[in-house]
Amino acid sequence: MVERFLKQTTFTSSEDYNEHLEFIIPEHFNFAYDVMDIWAEEAPDKLALLWTNDQGEEIRATFKQLKEQSDQAASYLQTLGIGKGDPVMLILKRRYEWWIVMLALCKIGAVVIPATHMLTKHDIVYRNTRASVKAIICVDDAYVVSQIQAAKDESPTVKEYITITDHGKAIPEGFRDYQTEVVQAPAFVRPAIVNDNEDTMIMYFTSGTSGEPKMVAHDFLYAMGHLTTGVFWHNLHEGSLHLTVADTGWGKAVWGKFYGQWFAGATVFVFDHEKFDADSLLRQMAKYHVTSFCAPPTIYRFMIREDLSKYDLSSLEYCTTAGEALNPAVFEKFYEKTGIRMMEGFGQTETTMTLGTFPWMEPKPGSMGKPNGQYQVELQRTDGSLCEDGEKGEIVIRVGEKKPLGLFKEYYRDPELTHEAWHDGIYHTGDMAWRDEDGYYWFEGRIDDVIKSSGYRIGPFEVESALMTHPAVVECAITGVPDDIRGMVVKATIVLGKEWKDKAGDTLIKELQQHVKRETAPYKYPRIIEFVDELPKTISGKIRRVEIRNKDKKK
């Protein structure tokens, strides 16, 4: 499959990769037809999706079955008047049908808007009105249905409400029954022209750390941009069974559960569960012999607190991580327990993988790796000049005459915001990093998160990394607190391990402060430490440091 879309398919070094990575781009690329249906034709009985849940249920689907089911779903959606360019919001958790409907919407050229099941009425109204959502397809969950129903009167563009439920359950009032109606759809007829490459295929509402979410619009080539994610960063092959831990409402789901994995011909493994539990996850990985695993560092932090010798992880070949910066202490502990080195990556909702640690690279614990060859990545000072090695700057992408494969089209219906981030041939990520002499990039934090204290610039991540090496700390967030003398001082908001919670107090605070002084430059140590039960986070799981800062301002 990969040779259909790349002029060179194997690489031996970063130099080889950056110099020779070149895509073959069809005139009307459509992932569902040009990748999935080709697999169905050439390897119909190959296992494409292995789905299981915390109730012990299991579904195994071949590429042929995914084609047949997505054709059926596409036809059904057409009978409801849904077609090219129509925005459809999916709130399906990890239901098996998410993968079917995602392909079906692609086949009819509709615009898919994946969303998390944690949205409130306000969130749903905002998304419906901003994107002119035409239909909502949701899981039959009491909370989800109640919020959608509460939003109806303020969502005039939504014409169809469809629910996917368990057979035998009553259908919520005002909703269509997907399972009953989809099997009654006529045979699917592919539209003559489904899409141009520049058409919008998928939109994500980013859960920013401040303000209302932005609508990130991606074209149909965004799917191809993830070829490098699955084939090279995840290092997948046709024998791989890959598990990425991500809710289907997050952008990380298509990074790890959809596009890149199926370019590689791998089998996507899904564990549908209501509440994360490291033991349950590890049991599933052992039972099904998962070979490839990707999760944010938070998941790894919980995993290494388990006795990993209890689980047969001998099938595990490769592990990757992204979504937040990786603390070196987590890398080292996981390597000590499994013998597997985590390969870190970096990207945004607006991009595919921008920086990564690829198979031909030696990982440096805590480094995001090197630029992905499909992007021209630079580090810039505030005046636009380029940073030297060792100097902190903003990660930017230089955009030439042709938009890089995988970079977003725009912030939908917001040209002002688009221009703010992308102007003069440069896309500004808003993320800070520095580059070492070997070309590896090291994350520092968001521009707004940098703390200026007594003339020093302190990145939150460097202090968080130091704290994470202490056994008491499960999670932490570093912020700046205004100070009359120093301008700002460093504050650490910390979640302790359960065995340490009864030790929270002045003695532990002093111990943690001294620990940071030993682990990094002493001026970075947190002068203020607060212990909390949990950190404030966005619906996609990112720490909301802005909420901590705002709370401190009110004190």
Residue pairs with C-beta under 8 A, 6 or more apart in sequence:
1 35
1 38
1 39
1 263
1 264
1 265
2 9
2 227
2 231
2 263
2 264
3 9
4 24
4 34
4 38
5 23
5 24
5 25
5 224
5 227
5 263
6 21
6 22
6 23
6 24
6 227
7 20
7 22
7 23
7 24
8 20
8 21
8 22
11 17
11 20
11 21
11 232
11 358
11 360
12 360
13 360
14 358
14 360
14 361
14 370
14 439
16 360
17 232
17 358
17 360
17 373
18 371
18 373
19 373
21 228
21 373
21 374
23 224
23 227
23 374
23 405
25 197
25 221
25 224
25 405
26 34
27 197
28 193
28 194
28 195
28 196
28 197
29 197
29 220
29 221
29 223
29 224
30 106
30 107
30 109
30 194
30 195
30 220
31 106
31 220
31 223
31 224
31 259
32 70
32 103
32 104
32 106
32 107
33 107
33 190
33 194
35 223
35 262
35 263
36 48
36 63
36 66
36 67
36 70
36 103
36 262
37 67
39 46
39 48
39 63
39 262
39 265
40 62
40 63
40 64
40 66
40 67
43 63
43 265
44 62
44 63
44 64
45 62
45 63
45 64
46 62
46 63
46 238
46 265
47 60
47 61
47 62
47 267
48 61
48 62
48 63
48 65
48 66
48 262
48 267
48 268
49 59
49 60
49 61
49 66
49 96
49 99
49 267
49 268
49 270
50 58
50 59
50 60
50 61
50 241
50 267
50 268
50 269
50 270
50 288
51 58
51 59
51 60
51 61
51 96
51 270
51 272
52 58
52 59
52 270
52 271
52 272
52 284
52 288
53 94
53 271
53 272
53 273
54 271
54 272
54 273
54 274
54 280
59 96
61 69
61 96
61 99
66 99
66 100
66 103
69 100
70 100
70 103
70 104
70 107
71 104
71 107
71 188
72 104
72 182
72 183
72 185
72 188
73 97
73 100
73 101
73 103
73 104
73 182
73 185
74 103
74 104
74 105
74 107
74 108
74 188
75 185
75 186
75 187
75 188
75 189
76 104
76 178
76 181
76 182
76 184
76 185
77 88
77 104
77 105
77 108
77 110
77 135
78 108
78 185
78 188
79 185
79 186
80 135
80 160
80 162
80 176
81 159
81 160
82 88
82 105
82 108
82 110
82 134
82 135
82 160
83 108
83 109
83 110
83 191
84 108
84 109
84 110
84 191
84 194
84 195
84 199
85 109
85 110
85 111
85 199
85 200
86 110
86 111
86 134
86 135
87 110
87 111
87 113
87 131
87 132
87 133
87 134
87 203
88 105
88 110
88 111
88 112
88 113
88 133
88 134
88 135
88 136
88 137
89 113
89 114
89 115
89 127
89 128
89 131
89 133
89 135
89 136
89 137
90 98
90 101
90 102
90 112
90 113
90 114
90 115
90 136
90 137
90 138
90 248
90 249
91 115
91 116
91 117
91 119
91 136
91 137
91 138
91 139
91 144
91 148
91 249
92 98
92 101
92 117
92 137
92 138
92 139
92 164
92 248
93 117
93 139
93 141
93 247
93 248
93 272
94 247
94 248
94 270
94 271
94 272
94 273
95 139
95 164
95 272
96 270
96 272
97 164
97 178
98 248
99 257
99 258
99 268
99 270
101 112
101 137
102 112
102 114
102 258
105 111
105 112
106 112
106 201
106 223
107 188
107 190
107 194
108 191
108 194
109 191
109 194
109 195
109 199
111 131
111 200
111 201
111 202
111 203
112 201
112 202
112 203
113 127
113 131
113 133
113 202
113 203
113 204
113 205
114 202
114 204
114 248
114 249
114 250
114 251
114 253
114 254
115 127
115 205
115 249
116 247
116 249
116 250
116 539
116 540
117 139
117 141
117 143
117 144
117 247
117 249
118 249
118 539
119 127
119 144
119 147
119 539
120 147
121 147
121 150
121 151
123 147
123 539
124 147
124 148
124 151
124 155
125 151
125 154
125 155
126 212
126 213
127 133
127 205
127 213
128 136
128 151
128 154
128 155
128 157
128 158
129 154
129 155
129 157
130 205
130 215
130 412
130 413
131 203
131 215
131 412
132 157
133 155
133 157
133 158
134 157
134 158
134 159
134 160
135 158
135 159
135 160
135 161
135 162
136 148
136 158
136 160
136 161
136 162
137 162
137 163
137 164
137 178
138 144
138 145
138 148
138 161
138 162
138 163
138 164
139 163
139 164
139 165
140 163
140 164
140 165
140 166
140 169
140 171
140 172
145 163
145 172
145 175
148 161
149 172
149 173
149 174
152 158
152 161
152 174
160 176
161 174
161 175
161 176
162 175
162 176
162 178
163 171
163 172
163 175
163 176
163 177
163 178
164 178
164 179
165 171
165 177
165 178
165 179
167 179
171 177
195 201
195 220
196 220
197 219
197 220
197 221
198 219
198 220
198 409
199 219
199 220
200 217
200 218
200 219
200 409
200 412
201 218
201 219
201 220
201 222
201 223
202 217
202 218
202 222
202 254
203 215
203 216
203 217
203 218
203 412
204 215
204 216
204 218
204 251
204 349
205 213
205 214
205 215
205 216
206 213
206 214
206 216
206 349
206 350
207 213
207 538
207 539
207 540
207 542
208 214
208 538
209 446
209 448
209 538
209 542
209 543
209 544
209 545
209 546
210 448
210 546
214 411
214 414
214 417
215 411
215 412
215 413
215 414
216 349
216 350
216 408
216 411
216 412
217 408
217 409
217 410
217 411
217 412
218 408
218 409
219 409
221 405
221 406
222 352
222 406
222 408
223 254
223 259
224 259
224 405
224 406
225 352
225 374
225 404
225 405
225 406
225 407
226 254
226 255
226 258
226 259
226 260
226 263
226 352
226 353
226 406
227 259
227 260
227 263
228 260
228 352
228 353
228 356
228 372
228 373
228 374
229 255
229 256
229 259
229 260
229 345
229 352
229 353
230 236
230 242
230 259
230 260
230 261
230 262
230 263
230 264
230 266
231 260
231 263
231 264
232 356
232 358
232 359
233 260
233 320
233 343
233 345
233 353
233 356
233 357
233 358
233 372
234 240
234 242
234 256
234 260
234 261
234 264
234 266
234 292
234 294
234 318
234 320
235 292
235 318
235 343
235 358
235 359
236 242
236 260
236 261
236 264
236 265
236 266
236 292
237 264
237 265
237 266
238 264
238 265
238 266
239 266
239 291
240 261
240 264
240 266
240 267
240 291
240 292
240 317
241 266
241 267
241 269
241 288
241 289
241 290
241 291
241 292
241 315
242 256
242 261
242 266
242 267
242 268
242 269
242 290
242 291
242 292
242 293
242 294
243 269
243 270
243 271
243 284
243 285
243 290
243 292
243 293
243 294
244 252
244 253
244 255
244 256
244 257
244 293
244 294
244 295
245 276
245 281
245 294
245 295
245 296
245 299
246 252
246 253
246 255
246 256
246 257
247 253
247 540
248 257
249 539
249 540
250 540
250 541
251 349
251 540
252 296
252 322
252 323
252 540
255 294
255 322
255 347
255 352
255 353
256 294
257 268
257 270
258 268
261 268
262 268
266 292
269 288
269 290
271 280
271 281
271 284
273 280
273 281
276 299
276 302
278 299
278 302
278 303
278 305
278 306
279 306
281 299
281 303
282 303
282 306
282 308
282 310
282 311
282 313
283 311
284 290
285 293
285 311
285 313
285 316
286 311
286 312
286 313
289 315
290 315
290 316
291 315
291 316
291 317
291 318
292 316
292 317
292 318
292 319
292 320
293 316
293 318
293 319
293 320
294 319
294 320
294 321
294 322
295 321
295 323
296 321
296 322
296 323
296 324
296 541
297 321
297 323
297 324
297 325
297 326
297 327
297 330
298 323
298 324
298 475
298 541
300 321
300 326
300 330
300 334
300 342
301 330
301 468
301 474
301 475
303 334
304 330
304 333
304 334
304 337
305 474
305 497
308 337
308 338
309 337
313 338
316 338
316 340
317 340
318 340
318 343
319 334
319 338
319 340
319 341
319 342
319 343
320 342
320 343
320 344
320 345
321 342
321 343
321 344
321 345
322 344
322 345
322 346
322 347
322 353
323 541
323 542
324 542
324 543
325 366
325 368
325 443
325 445
325 461
325 464
325 465
326 342
326 344
326 365
326 366
327 366
327 464
327 465
327 468
327 469
328 365
328 366
328 465
328 469
329 465
329 468
329 469
330 342
330 468
331 341
331 342
331 363
331 365
331 366
332 365
334 340
334 342
335 341
335 342
341 363
342 363
343 356
343 357
343 358
343 359
343 361
343 363
343 369
344 356
344 357
344 363
344 366
344 367
344 368
344 369
345 353
345 355
345 356
345 357
345 368
345 369
346 353
346 354
346 355
346 356
346 368
346 369
346 395
346 431
346 441
346 443
347 353
347 354
347 355
348 354
348 429
348 431
349 408
350 407
350 408
350 421
350 427
350 429
351 375
351 397
351 406
351 407
351 408
351 429
352 372
352 374
352 405
352 406
353 372
353 406
354 371
354 372
354 375
354 377
354 395
354 397
354 429
355 368
355 369
355 370
355 371
355 372
355 377
355 395
355 441
356 368
356 369
356 370
356 372
357 363
357 364
357 367
357 368
357 369
357 370
358 369
358 370
361 369
361 370
363 369
364 436
364 438
364 440
366 442
366 465
367 436
367 440
367 441
367 442
368 433
368 440
368 441
368 442
368 443
369 440
369 441
370 439
370 440
370 441
371 377
371 441
374 404
374 405
374 406
375 397
375 404
375 406
375 407
376 397
376 398
376 399
376 400
376 404
377 395
377 396
377 397
377 398
377 441
378 386
378 395
378 396
378 397
378 398
379 386
379 387
379 391
379 392
379 393
379 394
379 395
379 396
379 433
379 434
379 435
379 441
380 386
380 387
380 393
380 394
380 396
380 426
381 387
381 391
381 393
382 394
384 426
386 393
387 393
387 434
387 435
389 434
389 435
389 436
389 437
390 434
390 435
390 436
390 437
391 434
392 432
392 433
392 434
392 444
392 457
392 459
393 432
393 433
393 434
394 428
394 429
394 430
394 431
394 432
394 447
395 429
395 431
395 432
395 433
395 441
396 426
396 427
396 428
396 429
397 404
397 407
397 426
397 427
397 429
398 425
398 426
399 407
399 422
399 425
399 426
399 427
400 425
403 409
407 427
410 418
411 417
411 418
411 421
421 427
421 428
421 430
422 428
430 446
430 447
430 448
431 443
431 444
431 445
431 446
431 447
432 443
432 444
432 445
432 446
432 447
432 450
432 459
433 441
433 442
433 443
433 444
434 441
434 442
434 444
435 441
435 442
436 442
443 461
444 450
444 459
444 460
444 461
444 462
445 459
445 460
445 461
446 545
448 546
449 459
449 460
449 479
449 545
450 457
450 458
450 459
450 460
451 457
451 458
451 459
451 460
451 478
451 479
451 480
451 488
451 490
452 458
452 480
452 487
452 488
453 480
453 483
453 486
453 487
453 488
453 489
453 490
453 523
454 486
454 487
454 523
456 523
456 524
458 478
458 480
458 490
458 523
458 524
460 477
460 478
460 479
460 545
461 478
462 520
462 524
463 478
463 490
463 492
463 516
463 520
463 524
463 525
463 526
464 476
464 477
464 478
465 519
465 520
466 515
466 516
466 519
466 520
466 524
467 473
467 476
467 478
467 492
467 494
467 512
467 515
467 516
467 526
468 476
469 515
469 519
470 511
470 512
470 515
471 497
471 500
472 494
472 496
472 497
472 500
472 503
472 508
472 512
473 494
473 495
473 496
473 497
473 512
474 495
474 496
474 497
475 494
475 495
475 535
475 543
476 492
476 493
476 494
476 495
476 535
477 492
477 493
477 535
477 543
477 545
477 548
478 490
478 491
478 492
478 493
478 526
478 545
479 490
479 491
479 493
479 545
479 548
479 549
479 552
480 488
480 489
480 490
480 491
480 549
481 488
481 489
481 490
481 491
481 528
481 549
481 552
482 488
482 553
483 489
489 527
489 528
490 524
490 525
490 526
490 527
490 528
491 526
491 527
491 528
491 529
491 530
491 548
491 552
492 512
492 526
492 528
492 529
492 530
493 530
493 532
493 535
493 548
494 512
494 529
494 530
494 531
494 532
495 531
495 532
495 533
495 534
495 535
496 503
496 504
496 531
500 508
501 531
504 531
509 529
512 526
512 529
513 525
513 526
513 527
513 529
516 524
516 525
516 526
517 525
535 543
535 544
535 548
536 543
536 544
536 547
536 548
537 543
537 544
538 544
